[in-house]
Amino acid sequence: MATPYITPAMLVNAPTGASWDIIPEPNSAPAAQEAELANVCWRATSYCDTYCNQVLRATADTEYLSGPGMPRCNVDPDTGAGVLQMRRWPVTEVLAIQVSPARSFPRVWTPADAGQWDIRHPLTYPGDSASATAPDGGWTIDVAPGVIGGRGAGRGSSRVQVCYVNGWPHTSLTAAAAAGAAVLEVDDVTGWAGASGFAYDGASTETVSVVSASAAAPLVLPAGAGTAQAGAGTITLSSPLAYGHEAGTVISALPADVILAAVWAAAGQALEAGIDAIAVQSVGGEHIASGGGGSSLFTEAELLLDAYRRIA
């Protein structure tokens, strides 16, 4: 299973002022508290993704488009280049593009050669998304002339399969890592090759830069499009860890405001659930306490997430 955007340890250490030790109810056993905190973190993660109309963590996706002449699949009349608009963003890697005549059933896929596409608006600072405080990157893929349609091809004459990676890498350690380690075992390697992020571990938080990622069982892409490094596996760092970290430590390239939004969403749901004796300190200059503060916290979360929403 993947890792929520925040973990119980991150939530408890966040400056919310919430008394998390009284959930699910006062005097609960530590195991019950830990289990409910995990549920809170997962619900906060789901809230962020649902509000943004897309999964924010890095995922390997496959879309099918029809073109040219369709809303998301066109050919530039001046250059002849194909223009593909993906539903999720930011697109960080194109894994494969295949084209079939639209009238062919079953499909007869012809792969585009590597190098016959590029991302129109790649990340401004490739691999450094973790330090971003605003969204970056785009959703448009440009394809070499002749790949989609062709001379004299009619509207919707091609069916296009696009396999790509979108979003920000996010994972956690599945085994403890000692100081000086450079190969880490994690629960998801998707999007990590060439990316950087933070190992979130309190006073031992540190930056990590990843040079390669290897999945234990690479994802098999449909229609013979190849494989993708996605799922559990290992990531190799450009320089070894400065600190040791326990299993479960979050390693993430999610922008910091997304992680903060998850914290506010977690605190908001706790307040709306009517948990007694929880009080949350000032957010934006306003003191928020139980009995109505939850909606204010959700508002704060949504303000942080607005720029990351998929609107089409």
Steps between C-alpha positions, in 0.01 A plus 500: 500500500622850423559769760252777593618856446552534874564231759394489866849609604491800264148591614577482871813712451321763287418833670123448512466507877268200475485249785538190286551275802125501572393332176305294424390578855669596828708225661505288184770238473814615312430252218149639456634856497762413239243324282258794508780749432589295193136516390501877548812531284347290221176698507699825482691363200175404330358845574796670329478279191121532477509877530767520229311261267816297455752295693787730595762232573694365201311233307554314174197563281363384165256708296330435168427792270345537156620750241594707322232764531383396846517713818802324655669368187580729212760574232650847474410624150827691462754248630317171452595405858251313713368671812375280784343636816502266798237494772753495782790734565780576536620254239855412606583212266359350181539123510356401162273621221327259263263570213239284330265574211169592664312260275712198601336257743684348675751782508819473301746702703810661349742639760655842456877494525660640813593862445191567287328689780570751774314670785405853401532647850732277704575583861694825517750344739501131408514278805462786748124499544521448876610856566223645285241725662291524183400248233737444212504304176236440234276240339571536128713255302630595154548214254710496183321562168357191335449298818135596541274498195716567201465679169135518406387322817147584599356612830529230764690264271750399771464338839791598724622321810714712733683356801651764726595592856338794671513655845754526777692195631394392847598191694626366833770265620401134524818420691714707735785689331823571684700822473725467198255283304455587134256229389161518673215251503170681446134422431477691170775599255268671250649821361806497724777462241663844475275654766577646840302538819516485876524218749255630761633393839470781754839646592663248265309621192734519201496546124545204269582495128425183306707388201316177422197297602436128462165330560496148640230417244489769227154601382410339169347760269204402280516393137869413511606856578777379733543536874522780754697524823203520735410334828719375782874483443819694562619853432869589473615837634761729351656535847455288814265582783628728774269343759350161568123461450252239618266303278193710420692827464339704223712599202312746285532749217149632557505880526501612861163673471335171395635331812380793714156476336485135603581601858215754505263248342592246769442749781177618338348154480592434862315814611198427282480152650431666835806376683488662844783710640672557166598859443695626206719804535479803275483447127539818302466705818170340608468272804309186404347269758267204487140567406542669164873526443508207260351694211757776545781247482356347184485851353868550582580166335303586188671837466833316489369242252314730260796541267540122467145424389430332169226708343441316173 
